[in-house]
Amino acid sequence: MIPTKKVDILKRIDELKSELGFLESINTGCQKCTNFDRGGCRMASGHTPPQEILESGCNEWVWDEVPF
């Protein structure tokens, strides 16, 4: 539901900016993916992805939200 008061709109904008900042801070590289195990990717039959994929992750990237 869209807020109808200015103060509520500004509060919602701040909340969304905070959420966006959090989402943008998530490292989507292979090291944080639940499919990556000991240098290999389960989605690629255990092969090591190319360097550019290791850094950015792929469309199958999955995160369990555990920070360690």
Backbone as a printed PyTorch tensor [residue, N CA C, xyz], in Angstrom:
tensor([[[  0.8370,  -1.1740,   0.0000],
         [  0.0000,   0.0000,   0.0000],
         [  0.8910,   1.2500,   0.0000]],

        [[  0.5510,   2.2010,  -0.8180],
         [  1.3220,   3.4280,  -0.9270],
         [  0.9130,   4.3900,   0.1970]],

        [[  1.9030,   4.9170,   0.9220],
         [  1.5900,   5.8790,   1.9900],
         [  0.9160,   7.1250,   1.4160]],

        [[  0.0700,   7.7550,   2.2110],
         [ -0.6700,   8.9270,   1.7440],
         [ -0.2050,  10.2280,   2.3910]],

        [[  0.6070,  10.1490,   3.4290],
         [  1.1270,  11.3490,   4.0860],
         [  2.6010,  11.5150,   3.7250]],

        [[  3.0120,  12.7680,   3.5980],
         [  4.3910,  13.0510,   3.2260],
         [  5.3870,  12.4040,   4.1860]],

        [[  5.1430,  12.5080,   5.4720],
         [  6.0560,  11.9360,   6.4630],
         [  6.1670,  10.4220,   6.2740]],

        [[  5.0590,   9.7790,   5.9310],
         [  5.0840,   8.3380,   5.7080],
         [  5.8110,   7.9770,   4.4080]],

        [[  5.6490,   8.8260,   3.3960],
         [  6.3600,   8.6030,   2.1310],
         [  7.8650,   8.7170,   2.3530]],

        [[  8.2950,   9.7490,   3.0700],
         [  9.7200,   9.9330,   3.3360],
         [ 10.2830,   8.7880,   4.1650]],

        [[  9.5180,   8.3020,   5.1180],
         [  9.9500,   7.1710,   5.9400],
         [ 10.1130,   5.9240,   5.0670]],

        [[  9.1620,   5.6950,   4.1740],
         [  9.2190,   4.5260,   3.2830],
         [ 10.4030,   4.6200,   2.3280]],

        [[ 10.6780,   5.8290,   1.8290],
         [ 11.8400,   6.0360,   0.9600],
         [ 13.1240,   5.6740,   1.6960]],

        [[ 13.2440,   6.1180,   2.9430],
         [ 14.4240,   5.7870,   3.7450],
         [ 14.5460,   4.2790,   3.9570]],

        [[ 13.4200,   3.6120,   4.2230],
         [ 13.4370,   2.1630,   4.4080],
         [ 13.8870,   1.4560,   3.1350]],

        [[ 13.3710,   1.9040,   2.0040],
         [ 13.7380,   1.2890,   0.7350],
         [ 15.2030,   1.5370,   0.3830]],

        [[ 15.7140,   2.7320,   0.6690],
         [ 17.1250,   3.0330,   0.4340],
         [ 18.0060,   2.1290,   1.2850]],

        [[ 17.5880,   1.9130,   2.5280],
         [ 18.3450,   1.0460,   3.4170],
         [ 18.3620,  -0.3910,   2.8840]],

        [[ 17.2080,  -0.8650,   2.4530],
         [ 17.1300,  -2.2270,   1.9050],
         [ 17.9490,  -2.3420,   0.6240]],

        [[ 17.8680,  -1.3450,  -0.2350],
         [ 18.6330,  -1.3520,  -1.4700],
         [ 20.1300,  -1.3680,  -1.1770]],

        [[ 20.5630,  -0.5700,  -0.2040],
         [ 21.9680,  -0.5600,   0.1860],
         [ 22.4260,  -1.9270,   0.6610]],

        [[ 21.5760,  -2.5900,   1.4460],
         [ 21.9200,  -3.9360,   1.9180],
         [ 22.0390,  -4.8950,   0.7440]],

        [[ 21.0690,  -4.8780,  -0.1570],
         [ 21.0940,  -5.7870,  -1.3070],
         [ 22.3090,  -5.5380,  -2.1920]],

        [[ 22.6590,  -4.2760,  -2.3950],
         [ 23.8210,  -3.9550,  -3.2130],
         [ 25.1290,  -4.3600,  -2.5390]],

        [[ 25.1350,  -4.5220,  -1.2280],
         [ 26.3510,  -4.8890,  -0.5140],
         [ 26.5990,  -6.4000,  -0.4840]],

        [[ 25.6330,  -7.1850,  -0.8960],
         [ 25.7920,  -8.6450,  -0.8610],
         [ 26.8050,  -9.0730,  -1.9200]],

        [[ 27.8000,  -9.8210,  -1.4890],
         [ 28.8080, -10.3640,  -2.4010],
         [ 28.1900, -11.5500,  -3.1280]],

        [[ 27.9630, -11.4050,  -4.4360],
         [ 27.3390, -12.4790,  -5.2120],
         [ 28.3670, -13.3340,  -5.9420]],

        [[ 29.6210, -13.2610,  -5.5230],
         [ 30.6550, -14.1040,  -6.1180],
         [ 30.4950, -15.5520,  -5.6760]],

        [[ 31.1670, -16.4190,  -6.3570],
         [ 31.0480, -17.8610,  -6.0980],
         [ 31.3580, -18.2510,  -4.6570]],

        [[ 32.3070, -17.5500,  -4.0210],
         [ 32.7050, -17.9100,  -2.6560],
         [ 31.5390, -17.8650,  -1.6700]],

        [[ 30.4950, -17.0810,  -1.9660],
         [ 29.3420, -16.9640,  -1.0680],
         [ 28.1520, -17.8080,  -1.5280]],

        [[ 28.3230, -18.5650,  -2.5940],
         [ 27.2260, -19.3560,  -3.1600],
         [ 27.1670, -20.7360,  -2.5020]],

        [[ 25.9620, -21.2010,  -2.1980],
         [ 25.8190, -22.5240,  -1.5790],
         [ 26.1490, -23.6570,  -2.5550]],

        [[ 26.2160, -23.3650,  -3.8510],
         [ 26.5660, -24.3800,  -4.8470],
         [ 28.0740, -24.5260,  -5.0380]],

        [[ 28.8560, -23.6340,  -4.4220],
         [ 30.3120, -23.6400,  -4.5800],
         [ 30.9310, -24.4110,  -3.4360]],

        [[ 31.7800, -25.3720,  -3.7560],
         [ 32.3550, -26.2330,  -2.7240],
         [ 33.8120, -26.5460,  -3.0510]],

        [[ 34.7090, -26.0780,  -2.2050],
         [ 36.1450, -26.3690,  -2.3290],
         [ 36.6980, -26.0640,  -3.7200]],

        [[ 36.3430, -24.9230,  -4.2640],
         [ 36.9050, -24.5030,  -5.5400],
         [ 36.1220, -24.9180,  -6.7630]],

        [[ 35.1180, -25.7470,  -6.5800],
         [ 34.3240, -26.1890,  -7.7190],
         [ 32.8510, -25.8780,  -7.5300]],

        [[ 32.1350, -25.8640,  -8.6320],
         [ 30.7070, -25.5510,  -8.6020],
         [ 29.8900, -26.8210,  -8.8250]],

        [[ 28.9810, -27.1100,  -7.9160],
         [ 28.1130, -28.2820,  -8.0620],
         [ 27.2380, -28.1870,  -9.3150]],

        [[ 26.8940, -26.9410,  -9.7050],
         [ 26.0590, -26.7430, -10.8900],
         [ 26.8450, -27.0100, -12.1730]],

        [[ 28.1820, -27.0510, -12.0730],
         [ 29.0440, -27.2970, -13.2290],
         [ 29.8280, -28.5960, -13.0370]],

        [[ 29.2140, -29.5720, -12.4000],
         [ 29.8290, -30.8800, -12.1620],
         [ 31.1680, -30.7930, -11.4460]],

        [[ 31.3030, -29.8060, -10.5450],
         [ 32.5100, -29.6760,  -9.7410],
         [ 33.6440, -28.9190, -10.3970]],

        [[ 33.4520, -28.4400, -11.6230],
         [ 34.4990, -27.6790, -12.3000],
         [ 34.6060, -26.2700, -11.7200]],

        [[ 35.7900, -25.6990, -11.8390],
         [ 36.0150, -24.3330, -11.3880],
         [ 35.5150, -23.3650, -12.4560]],

        [[ 34.6440, -22.4480, -12.0810],
         [ 34.1530, -21.4590, -13.0480],
         [ 35.2640, -20.5160, -13.5030]],

        [[ 35.0770, -19.8580, -14.6570],
         [ 36.0530, -18.8550, -15.0950],
         [ 36.1580, -17.7140, -14.0810]],

        [[ 37.2810, -17.0080, -14.0960],
         [ 37.5590, -15.9550, -13.1240],
         [ 36.4480, -14.9180, -13.0470]],

        [[ 35.9200, -14.4690, -14.1930],
         [ 34.8770, -13.4400, -14.1670],
         [ 33.6060, -13.9320, -13.4770]],

        [[ 33.3170, -15.2210, -13.5700],
         [ 32.1560, -15.7980, -12.8830],
         [ 32.4720, -15.9650, -11.4010]],

        [[ 33.6980, -16.3850, -11.0800],
         [ 34.0950, -16.5030,  -9.6660],
         [ 33.8690, -15.1880,  -8.9300]],

        [[ 34.1430, -14.0660,  -9.5920],
         [ 34.0260, -12.7590,  -8.9610],
         [ 32.5800, -12.2740,  -8.8600]],

        [[ 31.7830, -12.5210,  -9.8800],
         [ 30.4340, -11.9480,  -9.9070],
         [ 29.3160, -12.9420,  -9.6440]],

        [[ 29.5920, -14.2280,  -9.7660],
         [ 28.5470, -15.2320,  -9.6180],
         [ 27.7670, -15.3900, -10.9120]],

        [[ 26.8870, -16.3750, -10.9350],
         [ 26.1030, -16.6470, -12.1310],
         [ 24.6120, -16.5580, -11.8040]],

        [[ 23.7820, -16.8500, -12.7760],
         [ 22.3330, -16.7780, -12.5640],
         [ 21.8100, -17.8670, -11.6220]],

        [[ 22.6030, -18.8760, -11.3390],
         [ 22.2110, -19.9410, -10.4130],
         [ 22.7120, -19.6830,  -8.9950]],

        [[ 23.2910, -18.4950,  -8.7520],
         [ 23.8440, -18.1390,  -7.4540],
         [ 22.7700, -18.2230,  -6.3760]],

        [[ 23.1000, -18.8690,  -5.2570],
         [ 22.1750, -19.0380,  -4.1290],
         [ 22.9310, -18.7170,  -2.8470]],

        [[ 22.2690, -18.0230,  -1.9450],
         [ 22.8770, -17.6110,  -0.6860],
         [ 22.0340, -18.1170,   0.4690]],

        [[ 22.6640, -18.6440,   1.5040],
         [ 21.9190, -19.1450,   2.6620],
         [ 21.8040, -18.1150,   3.7850]],

        [[ 22.3020, -16.8910,   3.5510],
         [ 22.2240, -15.7820,   4.4860],
         [ 23.0760, -15.9450,   5.7370]],

        [[ 23.8980, -16.9920,   5.8000],
         [ 24.8170, -17.1830,   6.9160],
         [ 26.0670, -16.3550,   6.6290]],

        [[ 26.4550, -15.4460,   7.5150],
         [ 27.5440, -14.5160,   7.2170],
         [ 28.9530, -15.0920,   7.3000]],

        [[ 29.1190, -16.3840,   7.5490],
         [ 30.4740, -16.9490,   7.6360],
         [ 30.5600, -18.2580,   6.8900]]])
